[in-house]
Amino acid sequence: MKTPRIPAIDALRGVAILAMIAYHLSWDLSWFGFVDWPVSEGPGWRIFSGAIAGSFLFLAGAGLVLAHRDGIRWKAFWKREAVIVAAALFVSAGTFLAFSNIFVRFGILHSIAAGSLIALPFVRLPAVVSYMAAIVVVTLPRWASTPVFDGDLFSWTGLGTPASGSVDYVPLAPWLAAVLLGVAVFKTPGIPAVLDALRPMRLASWPGRMIRLCGRRSLTIYLLHQPILYGLVWSLAAAGLAPDRAALDFQENCINSCVLARGTDAQCSKICACTLNTLKEDGLWEPLLTNPEDPELLQDMNNHYSACSFPPENTETPNR
């Protein structure tokens, strides 16, 4: 018998997928230079992406309890597992074609598939066992990491140093802990009564219905949204609509240095804009980007900066 859905759980999953769309759009815009947000390495962005991944894994564990608390429904489990594994392989293949060596070897879908398989037996055990297992797993990288697991072959463990980077990396240690925590929380005494109380909540407003729909179709949305967003942003970049990030960085650094010497931001903005424009007019900008350490080019840049800092006097006779 199919377990009735709980609208509130669908809504939580919907919020998670919408947050992931926002993150991936930000990543795409940063990748193509439309923004200078530190999406890949900024601490705030890392927390944001980690919260999104953790929420999906937590809800995967919760879903195991909701689907199998009256007994493991093996046919339904293996059907869902096969779909997630196929989706994970699709993501790996797609990112390999798009990003080559930094493709997704073990991302969020791989972690959900493996985590669901490992966590399934815990559905039949007391909640305290899952809590204890989650604590062990989340601390594994601190005390069980070893060079034996270095390299890409064992990167899925999270207990070694991968040989290659990846655009999405969610290893079992420590992320399996989120799945186990989902199992533990939803098996905690009193939680089933809370879920029964939430079941009648329909979230019938149109935002509620849309968020619930996103939650029910989260896997489909996950598979489709990034290729669509990436393609759209790539198209804008290919059309020449992306800002010249190198020029913007040059001006920012130039102005910062100028202000230290002159203390006048407005004047420095004019000087640095003049320097950039004259470098481009004289055909020196692209060579500078290619060889930023070339001493002759650096001297030319300094000469242009000096000329813009002290422009020649206007010798024309003013109109009377």
Rosetta silent file (secondary structure, phi, psi, omega in degrees, C-alpha in Angstrom):
SEQUENCE: MKTPRIPAIDALRGVAILAMIAYHLSWDLSWFGFVDWPVSEGPGWRIFSGAIAGSFLFLAGAGLVLAHRDGIRWKAFWKREAVIVAAALFVSAGTFLAFSNIFVRFGILHSIAAGSLIALPFVRLPAVVSYMAAIVVVTLPRWASTPVFDGDLFSWTGLGTPASGSVDYVPLAPWLAAVLLGVAVFKTPGIPAVLDALRPMRLASWPGRMIRLCGRRSLTIYLLHQPILYGLVWSLAAAGLAPDRAALDFQENCINSCVLARGTDAQCSKICACTLNTLKEDGLWEPLLTNPEDPELLQDMNNHYSACSFPPENTETPNR
SCORE:     score description
SCORE:     0.000 S_00000001
   1 L     0.000  131.936 -178.455    0.000    0.000    0.000 S_00000001
   2 L   -72.497  132.251 -179.758    1.363    3.394   -0.984 S_00000001
   3 L   -72.194  128.828  178.550    2.091    5.694    1.967 S_00000001
   4 L   -60.820  141.862 -179.920   -0.015    8.903    1.847 S_00000001
   5 L   -76.051  150.887  175.289    2.048   12.018    1.249 S_00000001
   6 L  -107.266  113.236 -175.904    2.390   14.696    3.905 S_00000001
   7 H   -52.726  -38.458 -178.407    2.012   18.137    2.285 S_00000001
   8 H   -63.650  -36.204  178.062    4.322   19.792    4.825 S_00000001
   9 H   -69.229  -41.391  175.034    7.140   17.367    3.937 S_00000001
  10 H   -58.792  -39.601 -179.640    6.604   18.042    0.233 S_00000001
  11 H   -65.256  -41.453  177.687    6.801   21.756    1.025 S_00000001
  12 H   -61.796  -42.566  178.011   10.100   21.337    2.868 S_00000001
  13 H   -65.971  -35.497  177.375   11.516   19.433   -0.079 S_00000001
  14 H   -64.591  -42.094  177.068   10.167   22.139   -2.390 S_00000001
  15 H   -61.568  -40.265 -179.746   11.934   24.865   -0.418 S_00000001
  16 H   -63.751  -42.448 -178.567   15.160   22.852   -0.635 S_00000001
  17 H   -70.551  -34.100  176.456   14.945   22.477   -4.425 S_00000001
  18 H   -67.175  -38.238  176.177   14.176   26.186   -4.864 S_00000001
  19 H   -64.327  -37.990  178.713   17.211   27.027   -2.725 S_00000001
  20 H   -66.553  -38.810  176.722   19.312   24.723   -4.889 S_00000001
  21 H   -60.501  -44.212  179.131   18.073   26.464   -8.047 S_00000001
  22 H   -61.629  -40.803  179.841   19.094   29.817   -6.537 S_00000001
  23 H   -66.098  -46.647 -178.143   22.526   28.439   -5.658 S_00000001
  24 H   -66.144  -36.397  175.859   23.138   26.919   -9.080 S_00000001
  25 H   -63.351  -42.007  177.584   22.027   30.096  -10.861 S_00000001
  26 H   -62.453  -40.915  178.977   24.473   32.058   -8.707 S_00000001
  27 H   -63.527  -44.552  179.663   27.214   29.540   -9.537 S_00000001
  28 H   -61.891  -45.018  179.931   26.510   29.803  -13.268 S_00000001
  29 H   -62.417  -38.481  177.988   26.555   33.604  -13.181 S_00000001
  30 H   -69.560  -42.080 -178.262   29.855   33.518  -11.305 S_00000001
  31 H   -59.148  -39.715 -177.638   31.377   30.876  -13.627 S_00000001
  32 L   -94.187    6.271  172.573   30.707   33.014  -16.708 S_00000001
  33 L    82.328   13.360  177.484   31.804   36.257  -15.059 S_00000001
  34 L   -72.144  -29.252  178.072   28.448   38.018  -14.778 S_00000001
  35 L  -134.665  160.554  178.203   29.042   38.479  -11.046 S_00000001
  36 L  -108.779   28.874  178.448   32.103   38.356   -8.825 S_00000001
  37 L   -69.004  137.413  179.281   30.431   36.453   -5.990 S_00000001
  38 L   -80.919   62.467 -172.308   32.746   33.848   -4.371 S_00000001
  39 L   -63.245  -36.537 -174.932   30.206   31.069   -4.899 S_00000001
  40 L   -79.627  -31.596 -173.351   32.765   28.249   -4.981 S_00000001
  41 L  -125.709   -8.243 -179.248   34.913   29.251   -2.030 S_00000001
  42 L   -64.753  135.707 -178.516   33.128   31.920    0.017 S_00000001
  43 H   -56.377  -43.906  179.303   32.356   30.775    3.600 S_00000001
  44 H   -63.031  -41.055  178.728   28.755   31.988    3.425 S_00000001
  45 H   -67.152  -36.401  177.973   28.197   30.254    0.112 S_00000001
  46 H   -64.603  -40.520  177.225   29.712   27.037    1.474 S_00000001
  47 H   -63.653  -42.612  179.770   27.322   27.142    4.414 S_00000001
  48 H   -60.864  -49.471 -179.076   24.417   27.772    2.037 S_00000001
  49 H   -66.305  -36.975  177.821   25.316   24.861   -0.256 S_00000001
  50 H   -65.615  -38.232  177.822   25.975   22.598    2.728 S_00000001
  51 H   -64.596  -38.265  178.858   22.588   23.448    4.230 S_00000001
  52 H   -65.396  -49.544  179.616   20.898   22.586    0.935 S_00000001
  53 H   -60.726  -44.724 -179.807   22.711   19.245    0.621 S_00000001
  54 H   -61.855  -37.049 -179.737   22.080   18.438    4.273 S_00000001
  55 H   -66.958  -40.186  177.982   18.371   19.186    3.960 S_00000001
  56 H   -64.480  -42.677 -179.272   17.982   16.822    1.000 S_00000001
  57 H   -68.240  -40.832  176.651   19.848   14.049    2.795 S_00000001
  58 H   -59.531  -45.221 -179.728   17.894   14.615    6.016 S_00000001
  59 H   -69.209  -27.774  174.564   14.617   14.415    4.091 S_00000001
  60 H   -64.773  -43.081  176.044   15.848   11.262    2.342 S_00000001
  61 H   -64.502  -42.028  177.400   16.270    9.651    5.754 S_00000001
  62 H   -60.844  -40.089  179.902   12.884   10.956    6.865 S_00000001
  63 H   -63.368  -33.408  176.797   11.343    9.535    3.702 S_00000001
  64 H   -61.615  -43.087  179.852   12.707    6.088    4.527 S_00000001
  65 H   -65.605  -45.670 -178.213   10.859    6.130    7.843 S_00000001
  66 H   -63.420  -35.608 -176.110    7.622    7.400    6.310 S_00000001
  67 H   -83.354  -26.810 -169.748    7.718    4.803    3.532 S_00000001
  68 H  -128.966   17.164 -176.230    8.842    1.770    5.540 S_00000001
  69 L   -69.333  -21.743  177.838    7.876    2.293    9.189 S_00000001
  70 L   -97.488   13.107 -176.964    5.255   -0.477    8.973 S_00000001
  71 L   129.786  139.738 -176.098    7.688   -2.841    7.274 S_00000001
  72 L   -70.185  123.060  178.598   10.220   -2.481    4.497 S_00000001
  73 L   -93.430   89.049 -169.411    8.494   -2.366    1.118 S_00000001
  74 H   -61.640  -40.793 -178.445   11.308   -3.895   -0.899 S_00000001
  75 H   -62.451  -45.847  179.384    9.767   -3.493   -4.339 S_00000001
  76 H   -65.617  -38.309 -179.321    9.094    0.211   -3.807 S_00000001
  77 H   -64.017  -48.829 -176.700   12.536    0.720   -2.288 S_00000001
  78 H   -68.369  -30.992  175.812   14.446   -0.891   -5.149 S_00000001
  79 H   -64.227  -47.443  178.384   12.349    0.956   -7.722 S_00000001
  80 H   -63.968  -41.259 -179.308   13.168    4.298   -6.081 S_00000001
  81 H   -62.572  -41.513  179.813   16.812    3.283   -5.655 S_00000001
  82 H   -63.839  -39.798  179.284   17.127    2.375   -9.344 S_00000001
  83 H   -63.993  -43.830 -178.330   15.678    5.732  -10.394 S_00000001
  84 H   -68.098  -40.892  177.772   18.102    7.663   -8.171 S_00000001
  85 H   -62.458  -43.934  178.167   21.114    5.621   -9.324 S_00000001
  86 H   -61.527  -41.399  178.672   20.156    6.180  -12.964 S_00000001
  87 H   -64.992  -39.525  179.084   19.773    9.909  -12.296 S_00000001
  88 H   -63.516  -42.531  177.939   23.165   10.005  -10.556 S_00000001
  89 H   -64.985  -36.971  176.849   24.839    8.314  -13.530 S_00000001
  90 H   -61.628  -43.448  178.914   23.117   10.783  -15.849 S_00000001
  91 H   -64.257  -42.490  178.851   24.542   13.685  -13.827 S_00000001
  92 H   -60.977  -45.227 -179.409   28.033   12.152  -13.898 S_00000001
  93 H   -65.577  -44.107 -178.785   27.890   11.686  -17.671 S_00000001
  94 H   -64.253  -42.865 -179.698   26.474   15.151  -18.300 S_00000001
  95 H   -73.049  -25.963  174.742   29.011   16.941  -16.120 S_00000001
  96 H   -65.359  -41.869  178.128   31.843   14.931  -17.691 S_00000001
  97 H   -67.106  -35.097 -176.110   30.839   16.264  -21.095 S_00000001
  98 H   -84.760  -37.566 -170.657   30.492   19.815  -19.745 S_00000001
  99 H  -123.798    1.770  177.329   33.399   20.039  -17.292 S_00000001
 100 H    56.861 -115.888 -168.232   35.735   17.146  -18.132 S_00000001
 101 H   -70.472  -15.710  178.877   38.014   16.350  -15.175 S_00000001
 102 H  -101.713   27.694  179.580   35.932   18.168  -12.543 S_00000001
 103 L   -66.965  167.513 -177.445   32.782   16.164  -13.321 S_00000001
 104 L   -78.526  108.581  176.748   30.542   14.839  -10.547 S_00000001
 105 L   -88.611  -40.095  179.169   32.036   11.585   -9.296 S_00000001
 106 E  -150.061   88.367 -176.707   30.029   11.358   -6.091 S_00000001
 107 L  -102.725 -157.789 -173.882   27.504   14.152   -5.708 S_00000001
 108 H   -63.770  -41.094 -179.418   24.224   14.648   -3.890 S_00000001
 109 H   -69.223  -39.599  176.559   22.289   11.992   -5.842 S_00000001
 110 H   -60.313  -41.118 -178.339   25.071    9.424   -5.419 S_00000001
 111 H   -68.815  -37.319  177.412   25.076   10.192   -1.693 S_00000001
 112 H   -65.366  -42.788 -179.039   21.285    9.867   -1.431 S_00000001
 113 H   -63.521  -50.883 -179.269   21.362    6.512   -3.242 S_00000001
 114 H   -67.768  -41.564 -179.500   24.184    5.059   -1.140 S_00000001
 115 H   -63.681  -38.400  178.727   22.929    6.672    2.061 S_00000001
 116 H   -64.063  -40.603 -179.940   19.419    5.293    1.591 S_00000001
 117 H   -65.775  -43.370 -178.746   20.775    1.778    1.134 S_00000001
 118 H   -70.249  -37.965 -174.655   22.993    2.013    4.221 S_00000001
 119 H   -81.932  -15.694 -175.349   20.359    3.704    6.391 S_00000001
 120 H   -54.358  -45.486  179.626   17.463    1.408    5.471 S_00000001
 121 H   -60.255  -26.304 -178.262   18.160   -1.178    8.238 S_00000001
 122 H   -69.503  -17.140  177.882   18.088    1.618   10.822 S_00000001
 123 H   -61.846  -29.669 -177.572   14.392    2.142   10.063 S_00000001
 124 H   -93.557    2.843 -177.950   13.682   -1.046   12.034 S_00000001
 125 L  -108.547  161.997  177.617   15.931   -0.062   14.972 S_00000001
 126 L   -60.219  152.256 -177.358   15.307    2.311   17.905 S_00000001
 127 H   -57.852  -36.034 -176.393   15.929    5.994   17.217 S_00000001
 128 H   -60.658  -31.785  178.994   18.830    6.120   19.670 S_00000001
 129 H   -65.580  -41.873  178.687   20.813    3.720   17.468 S_00000001
 130 H   -67.250  -38.979  176.641   20.478    6.065   14.493 S_00000001
 131 H   -60.027  -46.028 -179.111   21.463    9.060   16.624 S_00000001
 132 H   -65.178  -41.545  178.843   24.600    7.251   17.791 S_00000001
 133 H   -63.694  -38.885  178.678   25.448    6.121   14.266 S_00000001
 134 H   -62.466  -40.549  178.769   25.033    9.688   12.983 S_00000001
 135 H   -63.843  -42.195  178.904   27.486   10.955   15.619 S_00000001
 136 H   -62.173  -47.438 -175.460   30.028    8.305   14.626 S_00000001
 137 H   -65.952  -41.981 -176.655   29.726    9.072   10.903 S_00000001
 138 H   -67.215  -23.334  178.832   29.925   12.861   11.247 S_00000001
 139 H   -95.722   -6.670 -177.047   33.180   12.504   13.207 S_00000001
 140 H   -51.642  -47.501 -177.780   34.731    9.856   10.927 S_00000001
 141 H   -59.261  -23.416 -178.200   36.838   12.294    8.851 S_00000001
 142 H   -77.985  -31.665 -174.623   38.509   13.528   12.064 S_00000001
 143 H  -124.217   -7.768 -177.714   39.733   10.167   13.311 S_00000001
 144 L  -116.859    0.626  179.284   39.449    7.658   10.464 S_00000001
 145 L   -65.945  142.752 -177.378   40.986    9.524    7.510 S_00000001
 146 L  -154.308  147.804  177.108   43.943    7.725    5.983 S_00000001
 147 H   -59.966  -17.258  177.891   46.128    7.972    2.849 S_00000001
 148 H   -57.622  -31.835 -177.885   44.808    4.525    1.937 S_00000001
 149 H   -97.382   11.427  175.945   41.655    6.279    0.689 S_00000001
 150 L   -67.379  154.125  179.163   43.479    9.015   -1.237 S_00000001
 151 L   100.011  171.482 -175.611   42.677    9.365   -4.935 S_00000001
 152 L   -76.419  -26.702 -175.630   39.499    9.398   -6.965 S_00000001
 153 L   -61.388  -36.813 -178.195   38.711    5.679   -6.648 S_00000001
 154 L  -111.564   19.626 -178.125   37.825    6.006   -2.955 S_00000001
 155 H   -62.644  -24.784 -178.869   36.729    9.655   -2.957 S_00000001
 156 H   -64.048  -21.402 -178.342   33.170    8.504   -2.161 S_00000001
 157 H   -73.588  -33.781 -173.785   34.280    7.546    1.349 S_00000001
 158 L    78.401   11.634 -175.778   35.301   11.067    2.379 S_00000001
 159 L  -108.784    9.017  177.518   38.203    9.544    4.314 S_00000001
 160 L  -141.850 -172.278  179.260   41.002   10.512    1.944 S_00000001
 161 L  -104.631  116.330  179.509   42.122   13.323   -0.346 S_00000001
 162 L   -62.630  149.065  178.255   40.611   13.177   -3.855 S_00000001
 163 L   -80.358  -22.455 -176.608   43.055   13.473   -6.747 S_00000001
 164 L  -129.224  155.142  174.892   40.674   15.657   -8.757 S_00000001
 165 L   -79.038  175.487 -179.984   38.225   18.439   -8.033 S_00000001
 166 L  -156.159  144.483  178.241   34.493   18.200   -8.655 S_00000001
 167 L   -75.061  -11.259  175.148   31.629   20.621   -9.216 S_00000001
 168 L  -154.058  118.619 -175.714   29.603   18.604   -6.680 S_00000001
 169 E  -137.369  111.313 -177.490   31.165   16.438   -3.985 S_00000001
 170 L  -132.653   76.655 -176.277   29.065   14.889   -1.201 S_00000001
 171 L   -70.323  162.950 -177.336   31.000   11.910    0.249 S_00000001
 172 H   -62.254  -39.585  174.752   29.487    9.451    2.697 S_00000001
 173 H  -102.678  114.790   13.986   31.655   10.746    5.533 S_00000001
 174 H  -102.679    4.204 -165.078   30.328   12.994    6.961 S_00000001
 175 H   -71.947  -22.468  174.866   27.159   13.375    4.850 S_00000001
 176 H   -57.824  -26.980  179.697   25.650    9.953    5.612 S_00000001
 177 H   -58.679  -33.710 -179.835   25.099   11.394    9.092 S_00000001
 178 H   -67.174  -38.083  177.016   22.358   13.655    7.699 S_00000001
 179 H   -65.302  -46.396  179.440   20.437   10.636    6.352 S_00000001
 180 H   -63.357  -35.821  177.481   20.808    8.814    9.664 S_00000001
 181 H   -65.971  -38.707  175.969   19.702   11.936   11.516 S_00000001
 182 H   -60.911  -42.244  176.315   16.576   12.080    9.355 S_00000001
 183 H   -62.521  -46.671 -176.245   15.825    8.466   10.276 S_00000001
 184 H   -62.059  -47.684 -177.434   16.508    9.143   13.957 S_00000001
 185 H   -62.355  -43.889 -175.745   14.358   12.275   14.216 S_00000001
 186 H   -78.536   -7.375  172.168   11.379   10.737   12.448 S_00000001
 187 H  -102.202   -3.401  179.410   11.586    7.635   14.660 S_00000001
 188 L   -64.695  133.554  178.902   11.811    9.668   17.862 S_00000001
 189 L   -53.082  134.074 -178.947    8.795    9.042   20.127 S_00000001
 190 L   100.457  -28.208 -179.558    6.197   11.749   19.653 S_00000001
 191 H   -66.928  -41.392  177.109    7.201   12.632   16.088 S_00000001
 192 H   -55.694  -37.254  178.123    4.646   10.261   14.461 S_00000001
 193 H   -66.169  -37.723  177.285    1.886   12.115   16.338 S_00000001
 194 H   -64.146  -42.120  179.690    3.251   15.428   15.044 S_00000001
 195 H   -64.225  -40.247  177.253    3.266   14.052   11.502 S_00000001
 196 H   -62.769  -35.121  178.262   -0.315   12.863   11.861 S_00000001
 197 H   -70.818  -31.381 -179.982   -1.258   16.368   12.990 S_00000001
 198 H   -78.296  -22.401 -172.652    0.514   17.864    9.968 S_00000001
 199 L   -56.848  -39.737 -179.381   -1.108   15.492    7.484 S_00000001
 200 L   -71.971  -14.375 -178.688   -4.388   17.464    7.103 S_00000001
 201 L   -67.483  117.897 -173.923   -2.501   20.693    6.323 S_00000001
 202 L   -95.401  -18.758 -175.809   -3.081   21.218    2.607 S_00000001
 203 L    49.432   59.810 -167.941   -1.133   24.471    2.048 S_00000001
 204 L   -81.189  -10.882  177.589   -3.858   25.385   -0.432 S_00000001
 205 L   -65.140  159.004 -176.021   -2.675   28.901   -1.383 S_00000001
 206 H   -63.589  -36.096  174.142   -1.056   29.138   -4.807 S_00000001
 207 H   -63.518  -40.040  178.793    2.470   29.631   -3.369 S_00000001
 208 H   -62.787  -42.546  179.387    1.902   26.629   -1.137 S_00000001
 209 H   -64.429  -40.475 -179.615    0.664   24.521   -4.045 S_00000001
 210 H   -65.922  -42.450  179.656    3.633   25.525   -6.199 S_00000001
 211 H   -65.703  -41.358  177.010    6.147   24.728   -3.458 S_00000001
 212 H   -62.120  -40.782  178.746    4.462   21.369   -2.807 S_00000001
 213 H   -62.161  -42.295  177.033    4.561   20.601   -6.533 S_00000001
 214 H   -60.740  -38.869  178.651    8.274   21.395   -6.601 S_00000001
 215 H   -66.168  -40.850  179.905    8.743   19.025   -3.675 S_00000001
 216 H   -69.436  -28.406 -177.213    6.834   16.201   -5.357 S_00000001
 217 L  -110.744   28.675 -172.273    8.818   16.674   -8.596 S_00000001
 218 H   -61.391  -38.124 -178.992   12.136   17.483   -6.944 S_00000001
 219 H   -66.768  -44.910  178.274   14.152   14.814   -8.789 S_00000001
 220 H   -61.562  -44.651  179.270   12.872   15.886  -12.208 S_00000001
 221 H   -63.163  -40.442  179.554   13.496   19.541  -11.376 S_00000001
 222 H   -60.135  -43.921 -177.382   16.972   18.690  -10.097 S_00000001
 223 H   -69.669  -32.454 -173.146   17.898   16.933  -13.335 S_00000001
 224 H   -94.150  -31.141 -167.790   16.504   19.631  -15.624 S_00000001
 225 H   -66.547  -40.942 -175.677   17.128   22.955  -13.903 S_00000001
 226 H   -70.785  -43.326  174.280   20.926   23.128  -14.117 S_00000001
 227 H   -57.558  -38.350  179.673   21.248   22.246  -17.837 S_00000001
 228 H   -67.796  -49.585 -179.392   18.580   24.869  -18.569 S_00000001
 229 H   -62.764  -44.989 -178.952   20.150   27.559  -16.365 S_00000001
 230 H   -62.104  -42.351  179.216   23.678   26.776  -17.550 S_00000001
 231 H   -63.785  -41.048  179.636   22.559   26.875  -21.173 S_00000001
 232 H   -65.130  -46.462 -178.853   20.798   30.211  -20.736 S_00000001
 233 H   -67.117  -39.379  176.665   23.740   31.862  -18.983 S_00000001
 234 H   -60.796  -40.873  179.276   26.179   30.383  -21.518 S_00000001
 235 H   -62.306  -41.562  177.836   24.037   31.800  -24.334 S_00000001
 236 H   -63.955  -40.555  178.817   24.151   35.261  -22.766 S_00000001
 237 H   -67.138  -41.476  179.609   27.922   34.998  -22.395 S_00000001
 238 H   -64.621  -27.875  178.554   28.323   33.753  -25.982 S_00000001
 239 L   -81.129    2.615  177.602   26.287   36.746  -27.154 S_00000001
 240 L    80.400   19.153 -176.960   28.855   39.032  -25.543 S_00000001
 241 L   -91.136   -6.777  178.207   26.558   40.211  -22.764 S_00000001
 242 L   -74.091  141.288  178.169   28.853   39.204  -19.914 S_00000001
 243 L   -66.691  154.433  176.792   30.723   42.110  -18.308 S_00000001
 244 L   -76.524   91.142 -173.859   34.470   42.406  -18.872 S_00000001
 245 H   -63.810  -35.819  179.212   35.434   40.989  -15.502 S_00000001
 246 H   -63.853  -40.761  179.243   39.162   41.532  -16.083 S_00000001
 247 H   -66.294  -40.735  178.769   38.565   45.223  -16.828 S_00000001
 248 H   -64.171  -41.582  178.213   36.372   45.614  -13.747 S_00000001
 249 H   -65.002  -39.708  178.754   39.001   43.947  -11.557 S_00000001
 250 H   -60.675  -47.283 -178.715   41.711   46.164  -13.064 S_00000001
 251 H   -63.893  -40.679 -179.982   39.748   49.312  -12.332 S_00000001
 252 H   -62.507  -46.743  179.723   38.946   48.221   -8.784 S_00000001
 253 H   -65.996  -39.488  179.256   42.597   47.431   -8.005 S_00000001
 254 H   -62.152  -46.497 -178.975   43.755   50.602   -9.743 S_00000001
 255 H   -63.669  -41.788  179.331   41.333   52.782   -7.779 S_00000001
 256 H   -60.428  -43.515  179.141   42.308   51.163   -4.471 S_00000001
 257 H   -67.628  -40.175 -178.998   45.999   51.835   -5.140 S_00000001
 258 H   -64.724  -42.054 -178.295   45.297   55.354   -6.365 S_00000001
 259 H   -62.994  -36.341  178.168   43.213   56.263   -3.322 S_00000001
 260 H   -61.256  -34.192 -178.155   46.054   55.222   -1.021 S_00000001
 261 H   -87.804  -34.598 -172.432   48.316   57.720   -2.795 S_00000001
 262 H  -110.461  -30.223  178.974   45.845   60.510   -3.539 S_00000001
 263 L    75.416   13.243 -178.837   42.945   60.003   -1.154 S_00000001
 264 L  -125.419  107.420 -174.990   40.358   61.121   -3.714 S_00000001
 265 H   -68.226  -42.226 -177.811   38.044   58.414   -4.981 S_00000001
 266 H   -62.655  -44.463  179.284   36.308   60.498   -7.672 S_00000001
 267 H   -65.284  -40.935 -179.372   39.595   61.630   -9.192 S_00000001
 268 H   -65.043  -36.030  177.895   41.017   58.111   -9.033 S_00000001
 269 H   -60.836  -41.910  178.814   37.976   56.707  -10.840 S_00000001
 270 H   -67.293  -42.941 -179.427   38.631   59.095  -13.745 S_00000001
 271 H   -61.747  -45.994 -176.497   42.361   58.335  -13.796 S_00000001
 272 H   -71.085  -36.377  175.216   41.853   54.566  -13.819 S_00000001
 273 H   -63.889  -41.175  176.723   39.112   54.713  -16.453 S_00000001
 274 H   -62.024  -44.245  179.936   41.438   56.822  -18.596 S_00000001
 275 H   -59.912  -46.561 -179.680   44.289   54.337  -18.064 S_00000001
 276 H   -63.097  -45.630 -177.983   42.130   51.393  -19.097 S_00000001
 277 H   -63.251  -42.829 -178.856   40.737   53.158  -22.163 S_00000001
 278 H   -70.951  -32.759  174.402   44.145   54.280  -23.424 S_00000001
 279 H   -61.850  -42.881  178.528   45.600   50.810  -22.883 S_00000001
 280 H   -66.941  -42.648 -179.046   42.813   49.396  -25.045 S_00000001
 281 H   -62.821  -34.684 -178.104   43.196   52.143  -27.668 S_00000001
 282 L   -90.756    6.955  176.357   46.929   51.486  -27.953 S_00000001
 283 L    72.214   24.807 -177.790   46.460   47.707  -28.234 S_00000001
 284 L  -102.520  -13.249 -174.391   48.153   46.938  -24.929 S_00000001
 285 H   -66.468  -51.088 -178.927   45.211   45.583  -22.931 S_00000001
 286 H   -63.383  -44.369  175.241   45.040   42.084  -24.417 S_00000001
 287 H   -58.651  -35.691  177.606   48.845   41.573  -24.262 S_00000001
 288 H   -64.551  -39.046  178.102   48.717   42.629  -20.597 S_00000001
 289 H   -65.875  -36.487 -178.414   46.050   40.035  -19.879 S_00000001
 290 H   -75.268  -40.071 -177.371   48.124   37.378  -21.621 S_00000001
 291 L  -128.502   72.253 -173.935   51.465   38.360  -20.039 S_00000001
 292 L   -67.683  -13.799 -179.117   50.672   40.273  -16.824 S_00000001
 293 L  -102.023    2.272 -179.091   54.261   39.958  -15.536 S_00000001
 294 L   -64.027  121.446 -175.300   55.981   41.274  -18.675 S_00000001
 295 H   -63.533  -37.216  179.672   58.219   44.161  -17.481 S_00000001
 296 H   -66.722  -41.899  178.819   57.885   46.196  -20.683 S_00000001
 297 H   -66.191  -38.452  177.809   54.095   45.930  -20.639 S_00000001
 298 H   -64.587  -37.338  177.228   54.015   46.863  -16.958 S_00000001
 299 H   -66.634  -40.376  176.159   56.146   49.912  -17.720 S_00000001
 300 H   -60.566  -41.552  179.157   53.780   50.861  -20.546 S_00000001
 301 H   -62.464  -43.495  178.987   50.860   50.528  -18.137 S_00000001
 302 H   -64.153  -36.854  178.140   52.589   52.764  -15.597 S_00000001
 303 H   -64.711  -41.284  178.195   53.324   55.318  -18.322 S_00000001
 304 H   -65.355  -39.375  178.301   49.654   55.389  -19.318 S_00000001
 305 H   -62.746  -42.867  179.709   48.658   55.770  -15.679 S_00000001
 306 H   -64.600  -41.128  179.709   51.070   58.679  -15.276 S_00000001
 307 H   -63.709  -37.758  178.730   49.795   60.337  -18.441 S_00000001
 308 H   -74.375  -26.622  179.933   46.218   60.040  -17.192 S_00000001
 309 H   -75.319  -33.319 -178.856   47.240   61.325  -13.759 S_00000001
 310 L  -128.716   72.036 -177.903   48.884   64.445  -15.171 S_00000001
 311 L   -65.030  149.460  179.338   47.122   65.238  -18.486 S_00000001
 312 L   -63.025  150.468  178.973   48.657   67.973  -20.653 S_00000001
 313 L   -65.104  146.457  176.421   47.246   71.472  -20.274 S_00000001
 314 L   -77.302  113.697 -176.035   44.584   72.530  -22.762 S_00000001
 315 L   -97.331    2.333  179.742   46.345   75.029  -25.058 S_00000001
 316 L   -71.568  145.810  177.336   43.350   75.826  -27.238 S_00000001
 317 L   -73.900  124.973 -177.826   42.105   79.396  -27.176 S_00000001
 318 L   -66.801  150.566  177.361   38.770   79.422  -25.389 S_00000001
 319 L   -69.864  142.101  179.491   35.731   80.673  -27.275 S_00000001
 320 L  -115.441    0.000    0.000   34.680   84.200  -26.396 S_00000001
